[in-house]
Amino acid sequence: MIKVIIVNGIKIVCLQCFGFIKKSFKLSVTENANKKGDAMGVKALMEKVLPTRLMVGIKNFRQTIHLYKDSFLQACRFNRNYSHIDPKEQVQVETRVMFLTHQIEKGLSHGDFRYGFGKKIFNELPFMLNRMEQIDINFINNTVYRESMAALHEYMARHMDAGQDVSWQKSLFTGEQWEHIINADLQDGGSLIIRQKDKLHNSELSFMMLNEHRHSVREFSDEPVSLNDLEQAIQMSMRTPSVCNRQPTRIHVIRNKQLIKQALNIQGGVNGYPLPPVLILITSDLRAFMTSYERNEGFTDGGLFGMTLLLALESMGLGSCPLNTMFNRKAEKSTRKLLNLPDYEMLVMYIEVGHFKEQVKTCKSTRFNGKTITTVHE
Ligand SMILES: Cc1cc2nc3c(=O)[nH]c(=O)nc-3n(C[C@H](O)[C@H](O)[C@H](O)COP(=O)(O)O)c2cc1C
């Protein structure tokens, strides 16, 4: 049976042809080999009989085939499992509740608080909470549900304290949900205050304390960040491990206000916040990879580098916020053009950097318990 996968037209047809050619070659070579009584493998024989340049071409072509095929299968797996609109599985529903709750936490932590924010969130969140209640019998102890209730509590309280009308928002929840919102534990979610004075001795903190108290901040003081400090943080991050120590990560430090503004306009994840003094773009140099199987390694290595950099900045008393580069084609193209990025660099993430304000609010972003994400194989 011939299995036809249509992804990239000509290339997949080639895949079928290549399989056929390989098989035919194998047969004729095997016949030949059997005749001669030679047990040499097909590959070794090919290497012996074909010119080196042709052999190199065949090997590279094989990688190209693998690249398209494996990328397609990867896309299929992603498509089978990601949280589609109207999700059915618990984790998929939790994903959407977390996403919406995070938007509320961001709204609550805005320096320039906007009463009545989140109309779109309120149009989706109650439905997702209902679904969560149906799927998870223990929803009342679910970290995501509790964080949502706490964020909603803070939202309602801030509005009601200021005499703002929340009857529309209230009407969207069931009586039971409203009770949970009213009785939510504020430790579970909402906003959190970060103070500059608490960051003064960061360089002396243990890893545990530094890590525990790092939070993303999205508003910074006007104090410029020196290039020297940034270079020091980048140098500290060079200890980040990478595959075979190939160090594919590349760093773009953007200090030009206009460029930052344009880049963040395309990025879209911090709309409405003041501009940061510095924006760092982490990319990965694809020339550091050798086979199709390594196609995602740049994200892993760049992601590890990003985490080290976040902690390095924090240890130096600098605030930061990672920002995604999950772009559609148009956004990626515009970003590449704006920052003049070479074709061989792939986008990993941005990091906003700045000095801490005297006081700033940020999202609580409550974490799951480590045990709930761990599977022990014995
Ligand atoms: C790869 C990545 C992309 C992110 N993108 C955004 C973004 O676009 N906008 C935003 O406000 N926060 C973004 N964040 C920050 C997360 O919201 C934040 O890290 C998360 O809520 C955990 O909070 P914490 O960093 O304070 O511990 C991103 C974080 C990561 C790691």
The ligand as an SDF file (V2000), in Angstrom:
LIG
                    3D

 31 33  0  0  0  0  0  0  0  0999 V2000
    8.4490   32.2820   26.9700 C   0  0  0  0  0  0  0  0  0  0  0  0
    7.6000   33.2470   27.7680 C   0  0  0  0  0  0  0  0  0  0  0  0
    6.8010   34.1330   27.1080 C   0  0  0  0  0  0  0  0  0  0  0  0
    6.0530   35.0890   27.8170 C   0  0  0  0  0  0  0  0  0  0  0  0
    5.3030   36.0050   27.1440 N   0  0  0  0  0  0  0  0  0  0  0  0
    4.6820   36.9780   27.8130 C   0  0  0  0  0  0  0  0  0  0  0  0
    3.9960   38.0010   27.1190 C   0  0  0  0  0  0  0  0  0  0  0  0
    3.9430   38.0260   25.8970 O   0  0  0  0  0  0  0  0  0  0  0  0
    3.3940   38.9820   27.8470 N   0  0  0  0  0  0  0  0  0  0  0  0
    3.4480   38.9980   29.2170 C   0  0  0  0  0  0  0  0  0  0  0  0
    2.9200   39.9280   29.8140 O   0  0  0  0  0  0  0  0  0  0  0  0
    4.1100   38.0320   29.9010 N   0  0  0  0  0  0  0  0  0  0  0  0
    4.7240   37.0370   29.2430 C   0  0  0  0  0  0  0  0  0  0  0  0
    5.4250   36.0700   29.9240 N   0  0  0  0  0  0  0  0  0  0  0  0
    5.5500   36.1600   31.3650 C   0  0  0  0  0  0  0  0  0  0  0  0
    4.6590   35.1360   32.0520 C   0  0  0  0  0  0  0  0  0  0  0  0
    3.3640   35.6350   32.0990 O   0  0  0  0  0  0  0  0  0  0  0  0
    5.2020   34.8870   33.4540 C   0  0  0  0  0  0  0  0  0  0  0  0
    6.5110   34.4100   33.3520 O   0  0  0  0  0  0  0  0  0  0  0  0
    4.3430   33.8490   34.1810 C   0  0  0  0  0  0  0  0  0  0  0  0
    3.0850   34.3900   34.4700 O   0  0  0  0  0  0  0  0  0  0  0  0
    5.0200   33.4250   35.4620 C   0  0  0  0  0  0  0  0  0  0  0  0
    5.1920   34.5340   36.2950 O   0  0  0  0  0  0  0  0  0  0  0  0
    6.5960   34.9860   36.8780 P   0  0  0  0  0  0  0  0  0  0  0  0
    7.5150   35.1790   35.7190 O   0  0  0  0  0  0  0  0  0  0  0  0
    6.2930   36.2770   37.5900 O   0  0  0  0  0  0  0  0  0  0  0  0
    7.0660   33.9260   37.7930 O   0  0  0  0  0  0  0  0  0  0  0  0
    6.1140   35.0960   29.2270 C   0  0  0  0  0  0  0  0  0  0  0  0
    6.9050   34.1490   29.8910 C   0  0  0  0  0  0  0  0  0  0  0  0
    7.6350   33.2410   29.1720 C   0  0  0  0  0  0  0  0  0  0  0  0
    8.5110   32.2560   29.9030 C   0  0  0  0  0  0  0  0  0  0  0  0
  1  2  1  0
  2  3  1  0
  2 30  2  0
  3  4  2  0
  4  5  1  0
  4 28  1  0
  5  6  2  0
  6  7  1  0
  6 13  1  0
  7  8  2  0
  7  9  1  0
  9 10  1  0
 10 11  2  0
 10 12  1  0
 12 13  2  0
 13 14  1  0
 14 15  1  0
 14 28  1  0
 15 16  1  0
 16 17  1  0
 16 18  1  0
 18 19  1  0
 18 20  1  0
 20 21  1  0
 20 22  1  0
 22 23  1  0
 23 24  1  0
 24 25  2  0
 24 26  1  0
 24 27  1  0
 28 29  2  0
 29 30  1  0
 30 31  1  0
M  END
$$$$
